Amino acid sequence: MTERLEARDLARAVQAGILLPGQDQALLTFLSQQPQQRATFQLTHVAFYFGALLIMGAMGWLLTEAWMSVGDLALLAGAALYICLLTALALRLQARDQPIAAGVLAAVAVSIVPLAVFALERLTGWWPLEDAQADYHQYYTYVQGGWLLMEAATVLAGLLMVRLVPFPFIIMPIAVALWFMSMDLSEWFHGAEFTWEQRRGVSLWFGLGLLLAVLSVDGRTR
């Protein structure tokens, strides 16, 4: 049964003799104290997700050269501060039984990890495959071996975050990082610049493989 019980339903059960007088109110009190088990569509949930996507865009795709001009140390400090604050707030909201708000904030924190690693690499001057990068915006537009450490760090941070705040939306930045990594590694193994047709092929097969893997894991955990 998937319908929601209401007070009038229980009152009719009392009138029919199924429940004793007073049991209906006790049952309503008990049900009201239980955590929400079924997903519901609410405008507040839409607002949470929309706000999360805006922050992800502002700290990623829309990050312009103006941000790069603040300096690598300031960029690293700012990214680390955002990650720590968002993670702390997500854990607090989870403790207050607000899983959706906690989950989307945790996903935002994971999405900022590439920026922190990018700033750290610029500070240290160490890049995978000696492929130094100067513009963070190109992380989302160009296939380059220099992004590999950023992608690996995002995957690891996402897996850790899922343990701290179990929520499906956190898988989104992990999946994006894995997708980017599949193309960067493919170009590295290929040894030449990837054409758009080759990128499309890698993306297609990677997406199919990821779907099969996720379906297998989901089927085993139900």
N, C-alpha and C positions, 0 to 999 in steps of 0.2 A: 504494500500500500504506500503510495507516494503523496496522498493528500495530507494537508496540514490540519491537525485537530484544533477546533475552536471551542470556546466555552459553551456555545449552544449545542454543539454535538454531544458533549459530555452531559449536558443537562437533559437531553433527550434520552441518553443512556440511563440516567438516574430514574426518569419517569417510566422507562420500560422495565425497570427492575434489574438491569444488568450491573449497575453500580449502586452501592449504598450511598445514602445522603452524606455528603461531606467528602466522599472519595473523589468526586469530580474536581473540587477545588484543590485537593492534595495532589492530584495528577497534573493539573494545570501548573501548579507551583513547581513540581518536579520537572516538567518539560521545559518550563521557562528558564530553569537553571542549567540546562544541558547546552553544550557548545553547538554552534551551527554545523550541521552535518551535510546539508545540501547547498550547492551553489545557487545563488539568486542574483538576478540582474538588477542592479541599483545604479543610480546616477553617480553616487559617491564612488563606486568601484570604477566607473568609466573615467571619472576625474582623476583617480589615483593613477591609472594606467596612462592617461593622456599627459599628466604632469611628469611621470617617469620618462616618457618618450621625449618630452621637451628638454628635460635635463640631460638625457643621453645625447640629444642632438646638439645642445649648447656646449657640452664638454667633449664632443667628438666631431661630427660632420661639420658643424658650424664654427669650430674653433679656428679663428683667423690668425693671420700673421701678427695682429696686434697683441694677442696673447703670447706669441713666441717672443716678442720684444721685452717682456717683463724679466727675462733671464731664466736660465735653467733651474737654478736653486729655488727661486720663487715659484716656478711652475711645479717643481717637485713637491714643495711644501704645501702649495695650494691643493694639488691633487691628493696628497696624503691626508690633508685635513678633511677634505670632502669625504674620502673613503672612511676615515675613522668616525666622523660625525654621523654619516648615513648608517654605518654598521651599528653604532651604539643606539641610534634611534630605532633601527629595525629590531634590535634585540629587546628594547624597551617596549615597543608596540606588540611584539610577540608575547612578552610576559603579561601584557594587558589584554590578551586574547583578541588582537586585531591582526589576523594573519595576512589579509590582503595588503593592507598598508605596509606591514613589515616586509612582506615579500617583494613588493615593487621597489621599496627603498633599498633592499638588499641587492636587487638586480642592478639598480643604478650604481651602487657602490662597486660592483664587479665591473661594470662597463667603463669605469674611470681608471681601472688598473692599467690598461695600455698607456694612458697618458703619463701615469707615474713612472712606469718603466721607461718610456720614451725620454722623459726628462733625466732619469738616472743614467741612461746610456749616453745622452749628450754631455752630462757632467763628467762621466768617466772616460768617454771616448771609445768605449768598447761596443762593437756591433757584430752580430753574427755574420759570418762570411765576409767580414770587412766591408759590409755594404752600408756605409753611413747614410743617414737620412736627415734632412734639415727641416722638413715641413710635416707636421703631424697630420694635417688634413689629407696628405697623400696616402696615409695608412688605409683610408677607405676607398681610394681610387686607383692605386697602382700595386701591381704584384712585385714585391721586392723581398730578397732574402733577409734584409735588415730588420724586418718586422717579426721574425720567428720568436725571439725571446719575449716580445710583448704578447704574442698570441699564446705561448706556452704559459706565461704567468697568469694570463686571464683565465685559462682553463683550470689551472691549479687553484686560483683564488675562488673561482666559481664553485668548484667541487667542495672546497672548504666551507664556503658560504651556505651551500645546500645542507651541509651537516648542521650548521648553526641555526639556519632559518629554512626549514624544509618548505619549499614553495616552487611550483612548476615554472613560473616566469623567469626564475634565475637561470634556467637552462638556455634562455634566448641568447644572452651575451656569450655563453659557452659555445653554443652552436655557431654563432657568427665567427668567433675566433677560430674554431676548428675549420670552418669553411675557408677563411682567409689562409690558414696554415696549409690546407690541402693544395691551394694554388701556388703558394710560395715554395713549398717543397717540390711540387711538380716542376716548376720552372727551374729549380736548382738541379734536380735530377736530369731534366731535359738538356740543360746546358746552353739554352738559347732563349731569346725572348719569346714569350708565349703570344700566339695569335688569339684573336677573339674567339675563333672557332674552337681552339684548344681549351681556352678558359671555359667556354660553354660546356664542352664535354666533361672536363674535370668537375665542374659544378654539378652537372647532371648526375654523374655516377656517384659523387660524394653524397649528394642529397639522398639518392636512393639507398645507398649503404647506411647512411645515418638513420633513415626512416626504419629500415629493417632492424637495425640494432636497437633502436628505441622501442619498437613493437615487441621485440624479443624480451627486453628487460621489463617492460610494462606487463607483459603476459605472465612473467615469472613472479612478479611482486604482488599481483592481485590475489 
